[in-house]
Amino acid sequence: MISDSNHKIAGLPAVKIVKVLPEISERQLFAHRQCYLGISLENPAFEGESLFALMQWATERFDRCLVIVGDYLCRYNQLIFSKCSQEEAAEAANKLGDLFLQKNAELFRRFPADKVRLTRWEQHLQTPQFASSLAVLNKLFASNPEFRGAIETDALGFIKRQKKHNRTFSSDTAYALKLSCQYLLEEIAVFSALSEQGWEVEVYPGPELEVLAQIENGIYMDIPDGLKKRINVELKISGSIHK
């Protein structure tokens, strides 16, 4: 759809668009002048030159980029993989965010403050748009078998990937599934809230969740308003990355 960025010339990994959901033209996509990028702390795409290339790509194409460090969201993963309390899980998750910000402070300083806004996950749980979106999604999860099945399918996909990598779980699969579903519902509610606040375009180096692809294709009607306006841009990073 859109050509590679010129990062190869600068010695950076190349970044290109793989897919846009829902399908829209390049003109329609870039008529939006701001985007957001969620940072998955366990994803190597958000390290070193790869992270810099993503930020360069976004700031070249949008006037403003909201960066969200997904630290507090990781408390669910802490509970899945470690025997700890809710408080300990939240503390461990936020420490991951602290480490990420310390490690990448110089990288983010290379981008103008008026173009890049750096935030952390917990901030986005304090908005009225998040509260209302989560309430709608929880109701849909409880009442709509198709939606619940889609969430559980994505959650099970995560669990299977972790088992494939021989990660140790703190409890049984049922507990891990419950926590993974809560993770996804919270994540999707934040996406909806962001869209309602004017951040309708998400850019991310990886495929969209299947449940979100279904939402973007109009399968579910009783969804939060923000999700009806949301646009996902799947990016691919290629080329050698030097850490």
ABEGO torsion letter per residue (X at the ends): XBBBBAAAAAGBBBBBBABBOBBBBAAAAAABABBBBBBBAABAAABEAAAAAAAAAAAAABABBBBBBBAAAAAAAAAAABBBBAAAAAAAAAAAAAAAAAAAAAAAAABBAAABBBBBAAAAAABAAAAAAAAAAAAAAAABAAAAAAAAAAAAAAAAAAAAAGBBBABBAAAAAAAAAAAAAAAAAAAAAAAAAGBABBBBBEBBBAAAAAAAAGABABBBAAAAABBBBBBBBBEBBBX
